[in-house]
Amino acid sequence: MTSKKNLKFNLILDAAVKVFAETGYHGSQVSKIAREAGVADGTIYLYFKNKEDILISLFRERLGGLVAKFKASVEGTQAADEALRQICTIHYAELENNPELAYVTQIELRQSSLELRVAIGQAVKPYIQLIESLLVQGMEEGAFRPGLDVKLVRLLIFGAMDEVVTSWLISGRKYSLTAQTDATVAFFLRALQP
């Protein structure tokens, strides 16, 4: 995409996050997203097929950016246990700093159709694979117990962080999400270490 097109694409995604967070995915209209983005209704359809495509693109783009941050952070980390800490830190910090995105990723996803959740699941897949690779690395290093069921454990780790974020949102964000990092990582490491 050219930079002007890319700018408009991201402007629409930013507007969609805000509108979905305010009115819910099902209560949102493409025209409201267009208005929030400051573009004509028809402009939306130059970039997206429909409202579902906006939501799927939102997950793909925003989670893709998050996975890129995870990978960059992990590349500078030698040990798998420290890499796991980095992932948890970034996960909580990014969502705490963007509560509208947190709301859309945590609450709206659960209210979507199975077909839509499957499509969004494809956007989450690289993140799950990154966690799996860290588990394998940790077993190879001897930092994690040998014989872990990495397919199951990767989901348990992702699901635990996911639930912590959901609980934070439901509480009305009355406490610091990033302050939960140490206890979360300690819990994971107690379960993973030999």
C-alpha positions as CSV (number, residue, x, y, z in Angstrom):
1,M,0.0,0.0,0.0
2,T,1.2,3.5,-0.7
3,S,1.7,5.6,2.4
4,K,-1.5,7.7,1.8
5,K,-3.5,4.5,1.4
6,N,-1.8,3.0,4.4
7,L,-2.6,6.1,6.4
8,K,-6.3,5.9,5.5
9,F,-6.4,2.2,6.1
10,N,-5.0,2.7,9.7
11,L,-7.2,5.7,10.3
12,I,-10.3,3.5,9.5
13,L,-9.0,0.7,11.8
14,D,-8.4,3.2,14.6
15,A,-11.9,4.5,14.2
16,A,-13.3,1.0,14.2
17,V,-11.6,0.2,17.5
18,K,-13.2,3.3,19.0
19,V,-16.7,2.6,17.6
20,F,-16.6,-1.2,18.4
21,A,-15.5,-0.4,22.0
22,E,-18.3,2.2,22.4
23,T,-21.2,0.5,20.8
24,G,-20.1,-3.2,20.4
25,Y,-19.4,-4.9,17.2
26,H,-23.0,-5.8,16.6
27,G,-24.3,-2.3,17.4
28,S,-21.8,-0.6,15.2
29,Q,-22.5,0.7,11.7
30,V,-20.0,1.1,8.9
31,S,-21.3,4.7,8.5
32,K,-20.4,5.5,12.1
33,I,-16.9,4.1,11.6
34,A,-16.6,6.3,8.5
35,R,-17.8,9.3,10.4
36,E,-15.3,8.6,13.2
37,A,-12.5,8.2,10.6
38,G,-13.5,11.4,8.8
39,V,-14.1,9.6,5.5
40,A,-17.0,9.1,3.2
41,D,-19.0,5.9,3.8
42,G,-18.0,4.6,0.3
43,T,-14.3,5.1,1.2
44,I,-14.6,2.2,3.7
45,Y,-15.4,-0.2,0.9
46,L,-12.3,0.7,-1.0
47,Y,-10.3,-0.9,1.8
48,F,-12.8,-3.5,3.4
49,K,-15.5,-5.8,2.0
50,N,-17.8,-5.3,5.0
51,K,-17.9,-4.8,8.8
52,E,-16.6,-8.4,9.4
53,D,-13.6,-7.7,7.2
54,I,-12.9,-4.6,9.3
55,L,-12.9,-6.6,12.5
56,I,-10.7,-9.4,11.0
57,S,-8.3,-6.8,9.6
58,L,-8.2,-5.1,13.0
59,F,-7.2,-8.3,14.7
60,R,-4.7,-9.1,12.0
61,E,-3.1,-5.7,11.9
62,R,-3.1,-4.9,15.6
63,L,-2.1,-8.4,16.8
64,G,0.5,-8.6,14.0
65,G,2.1,-5.4,15.4
66,L,2.0,-6.9,18.8
67,V,3.6,-10.1,17.7
68,A,6.3,-8.1,15.9
69,K,7.0,-6.4,19.3
70,F,7.1,-9.7,21.0
71,K,9.6,-11.1,18.5
72,A,11.8,-8.1,18.7
73,S,11.8,-8.2,22.5
74,V,12.4,-12.0,22.5
75,E,15.3,-11.8,20.0
76,G,17.3,-9.7,22.5
77,T,16.6,-12.3,25.3
78,Q,18.7,-15.4,25.6
79,A,16.7,-17.4,28.2
80,A,13.2,-18.7,27.5
81,D,12.0,-17.8,31.0
82,E,13.0,-14.2,30.5
83,A,11.4,-14.2,27.0
84,L,8.1,-15.4,28.6
85,R,8.4,-12.5,31.1
86,Q,8.9,-10.1,28.1
87,I,5.8,-11.4,26.4
88,C,3.6,-11.1,29.5
89,T,5.0,-7.6,30.1
90,I,4.2,-6.4,26.6
91,H,0.8,-8.1,26.5
92,Y,-0.4,-6.4,29.6
93,A,1.3,-3.0,28.9
94,E,-0.1,-2.8,25.3
95,L,-3.6,-3.5,26.4
96,E,-3.5,-1.3,29.5
97,N,-2.3,1.5,27.3
98,N,-5.1,1.0,24.8
99,P,-8.2,0.0,26.7
100,E,-10.4,0.4,23.7
101,L,-8.4,-2.3,21.8
102,A,-8.4,-4.4,24.9
103,Y,-12.2,-4.2,25.0
104,V,-12.6,-5.2,21.4
105,T,-10.1,-8.1,21.6
106,Q,-11.4,-9.4,24.9
107,I,-15.1,-8.8,24.9
108,E,-16.2,-8.4,21.3
109,L,-14.4,-11.5,20.1
110,R,-16.4,-13.7,22.5
111,Q,-19.7,-12.3,21.1
112,S,-18.8,-12.9,17.5
113,S,-20.0,-15.8,15.3
114,L,-18.0,-19.0,15.2
115,E,-17.0,-18.2,11.6
116,L,-15.7,-14.8,12.6
117,R,-13.9,-16.3,15.6
118,V,-12.2,-18.8,13.3
119,A,-11.0,-16.0,11.0
120,I,-9.7,-14.0,14.0
121,G,-8.1,-17.1,15.3
122,Q,-5.9,-17.1,12.2
123,A,-4.7,-13.6,13.3
124,V,-3.8,-14.9,16.8
125,K,-2.0,-18.0,15.5
126,P,1.5,-16.4,15.1
127,Y,1.2,-15.3,18.8
128,I,0.3,-18.8,19.9
129,Q,3.2,-20.2,17.8
130,L,5.6,-17.8,19.4
131,I,4.6,-19.0,22.9
132,E,5.0,-22.6,21.7
133,S,8.5,-21.9,20.3
134,L,9.5,-20.5,23.7
135,L,8.2,-23.6,25.5
136,V,10.3,-25.8,23.2
137,Q,13.4,-23.5,23.7
138,G,12.9,-23.7,27.5
139,M,12.7,-27.5,27.5
140,E,15.9,-27.6,25.3
141,E,17.6,-25.2,27.7
142,G,16.6,-27.3,30.7
143,A,14.7,-24.2,32.2
144,F,11.3,-25.9,31.7
145,R,10.3,-29.5,32.5
146,P,11.0,-32.0,29.7
147,G,7.9,-33.5,28.1
148,L,5.6,-30.6,28.4
149,D,2.5,-30.9,26.1
150,V,3.4,-27.7,24.3
151,K,0.2,-27.6,22.3
152,L,-1.8,-27.5,25.6
153,V,0.6,-25.4,27.6
154,R,0.8,-22.6,25.0
155,L,-3.0,-22.3,25.2
156,L,-3.0,-22.3,29.0
157,I,-0.5,-19.5,29.0
158,F,-2.4,-17.4,26.4
159,G,-5.7,-18.2,28.1
160,A,-4.5,-17.2,31.5
161,M,-3.2,-13.8,30.2
162,D,-6.4,-13.4,28.3
163,E,-8.5,-13.9,31.4
164,V,-6.4,-11.5,33.5
165,V,-7.1,-8.8,30.9
166,T,-10.8,-9.6,30.7
167,S,-11.1,-9.5,34.5
168,W,-9.3,-6.1,34.5
169,L,-11.8,-4.8,32.0
170,I,-14.8,-6.2,33.8
171,S,-13.6,-4.6,37.1
172,G,-13.7,-1.2,35.4
173,R,-9.9,-1.1,35.2
174,K,-9.7,-0.3,38.9
175,Y,-6.1,-1.6,39.2
176,S,-3.0,-1.7,37.2
177,L,-2.9,-4.5,34.6
178,T,0.9,-4.2,34.3
179,A,1.2,-4.7,38.1
180,Q,-0.1,-8.2,37.5
181,T,3.0,-9.2,35.4
182,D,5.2,-10.5,38.2
183,A,2.6,-12.7,39.8
184,T,1.5,-14.0,36.4
185,V,5.0,-14.9,35.4
186,A,5.8,-16.4,38.8
187,F,2.7,-18.7,38.4
188,F,3.8,-19.7,34.9
189,L,7.3,-20.5,36.0
190,R,6.3,-22.5,39.0
191,A,4.2,-24.7,36.6
192,L,7.0,-24.9,33.9
193,Q,10.2,-25.3,35.8
194,P,11.6,-28.7,36.6
